[in-house]
Amino acid sequence: MKTRNEQVAGIRAGGCGAGGSRISRRAFVRGAALAAALGLAGCGAYDNSGATGGSDTSAKSGKDSVTKLTFCLDYTPNTNHTGVYVAQQKGYFADEGLEVEIVQPAEDTAEAMIGSGEAQLGVSYQDYIANVLASDSPVPVVAVAAIIQHNTSGIMSRKADGITSARGMCDHVYATWDMPIEQATIKQIVEDDGGDYSKVKMVPYSVDDEVAGLRGDMFDTVWVYEGWAVQNAALQGYDVNYFNFRDMDDVFDFYTPVIAANGDYAQQNPDVVKAFLRAVRRGYEDAIKDPEASADLLCAAVPEMDAALAKQSALFLAGQYQADAPTWGVIDADRWARYFLWLNEKGLVEKQLDTGAGWTMDYLEQ
């Protein structure tokens, strides 16, 4: 299985990975790679229970016909996707007259699949959508629901090293993906915490398991998702420190991950997108109410997943999917705009973003 960096940059959330591997925010916005991917999109179907088994896109004919949709994951199936799999396993899509094929990206990104129309919907991130909007040839990718209400990523380190805030990263080794947005984020949090960014030692990120990397002294600090890597450390009985980005600066409480749609398709088929989101919302509401049972459904669809880690992650995410929002899926305009404004101010996008672009709540029924 190729890593997310290999998939996106020719070599990511947000998340976690199937089979005990992790999905990290390794593949930050990469304009050239995304532009190349948009030129020729391709997506590999993932064999899962309840999938249609075909690659037909949306098709209707007759009063009682089924609408076929392709939903592209951002990576391998993981607990971020639980609500989608629950909706499929429990027949919520069928209740809405939908037949949904869940696929995962092969060489291209989900944004490429969604933008090209090969998938009508899929999983994306606010920073990825920013890159799409700022490209010379933007494609119609728009966020229509937040999968997780707040950014649950941050920095994990060995407990024994006593790194409890960003300035503690100085004179320690950080595993970097060498991405501009990533390093701009690290620079800001370190300096805002009174540290000297130049004293953060960097090595290339080259592991598939952050806990193993810490155990092996490959690095001292690493950017992770609390819902997977921190839970993995707890399961292994490995003591770590963790602090999250949103506690240091609310600009970093951006939306990661989101459900995105092809904007043209959504405008032409609003009732279909609304129906899809109704079904998925039921799935995530189940994941909130009964995380362990929902994790069982996810593992039934993806049998190679580490069941113990999936349940541990599901228990954590149950409190994060909706968190303090009035309902699941809500995107806050101010939070969205604040992150886009930061990208503009730091010069991290090819051209200035409309801070209100790239998302809509038109299809999520409140």
DABELJO-V752745 format. One record per backbone hydrogen bond with DSSP energy under -1.0 kcal/mol. CO is the residue of the C=O (numbers start at 0). NH is the residue of the N-H. If there is no record, write none. Layout:
# DABELJO-V752745
co:CO nh:NH
co:CO nh:NH
This chain:
# DABELJO-V752745
co:2 nh:6
co:3 nh:7
co:4 nh:8
co:4 nh:10
co:17 nh:20
co:20 nh:16
co:23 nh:25
co:25 nh:27
co:29 nh:33
co:30 nh:34
co:31 nh:35
co:32 nh:36
co:33 nh:37
co:43 nh:103
co:47 nh:50
co:61 nh:64
co:66 nh:98
co:68 nh:100
co:69 nh:119
co:69 nh:120
co:70 nh:102
co:71 nh:122
co:77 nh:80
co:78 nh:81
co:80 nh:84
co:81 nh:85
co:82 nh:86
co:83 nh:87
co:84 nh:88
co:85 nh:89
co:86 nh:91
co:86 nh:92
co:90 nh:94
co:92 nh:97
co:93 nh:96
co:96 nh:66
co:98 nh:68
co:100 nh:70
co:101 nh:45
co:102 nh:72
co:103 nh:43
co:108 nh:112
co:109 nh:113
co:110 nh:114
co:111 nh:115
co:112 nh:117
co:112 nh:118
co:119 nh:261
co:120 nh:71
co:121 nh:259
co:123 nh:257
co:124 nh:128
co:125 nh:129
co:126 nh:130
co:127 nh:131
co:128 nh:132
co:129 nh:133
co:138 nh:140
co:139 nh:262
co:141 nh:260
co:142 nh:359
co:144 nh:258
co:151 nh:225
co:152 nh:244
co:153 nh:223
co:154 nh:242
co:155 nh:221
co:156 nh:240
co:157 nh:160
co:158 nh:161
co:161 nh:163
co:164 nh:167
co:165 nh:168
co:166 nh:169
co:168 nh:171
co:171 nh:200
co:172 nh:219
co:172 nh:220
co:173 nh:202
co:175 nh:204
co:178 nh:182
co:179 nh:183
co:180 nh:184
co:181 nh:185
co:182 nh:186
co:183 nh:187
co:184 nh:188
co:185 nh:189
co:186 nh:190
co:187 nh:191
co:188 nh:192
co:189 nh:194
co:190 nh:193
co:195 nh:198
co:196 nh:199
co:198 nh:170
co:200 nh:173
co:202 nh:175
co:207 nh:21
co:208 nh:212
co:209 nh:213
co:210 nh:214
co:211 nh:215
co:212 nh:217
co:213 nh:216
co:220 nh:174
co:221 nh:155
co:223 nh:153
co:224 nh:227
co:224 nh:228
co:224 nh:229
co:227 nh:231
co:228 nh:232
co:229 nh:233
co:230 nh:234
co:231 nh:235
co:232 nh:237
co:238 nh:158
co:240 nh:156
co:242 nh:154
co:244 nh:247
co:244 nh:248
co:248 nh:251
co:249 nh:252
co:251 nh:253
co:254 nh:125
co:256 nh:146
co:256 nh:147
co:257 nh:123
co:258 nh:143
co:258 nh:144
co:259 nh:121
co:260 nh:141
co:261 nh:265
co:262 nh:266
co:263 nh:267
co:264 nh:268
co:268 nh:272
co:269 nh:273
co:270 nh:274
co:271 nh:275
co:272 nh:276
co:273 nh:277
co:274 nh:278
co:275 nh:279
co:276 nh:280
co:277 nh:281
co:278 nh:282
co:279 nh:283
co:280 nh:284
co:281 nh:285
co:282 nh:286
co:283 nh:287
co:284 nh:288
co:285 nh:289
co:289 nh:293
co:290 nh:294
co:291 nh:295
co:292 nh:296
co:293 nh:297
co:294 nh:298
co:295 nh:299
co:296 nh:300
co:297 nh:301
co:301 nh:304
co:305 nh:309
co:306 nh:310
co:307 nh:311
co:308 nh:312
co:309 nh:313
co:310 nh:314
co:311 nh:315
co:312 nh:316
co:313 nh:317
co:315 nh:318
co:316 nh:319
co:316 nh:320
co:319 nh:148
co:321 nh:324
co:326 nh:329
co:328 nh:145
co:331 nh:335
co:332 nh:336
co:333 nh:337
co:334 nh:338
co:335 nh:339
co:336 nh:340
co:337 nh:341
co:338 nh:342
co:339 nh:343
co:340 nh:344
co:341 nh:345
co:342 nh:347
co:343 nh:346
co:353 nh:356
co:357 nh:142
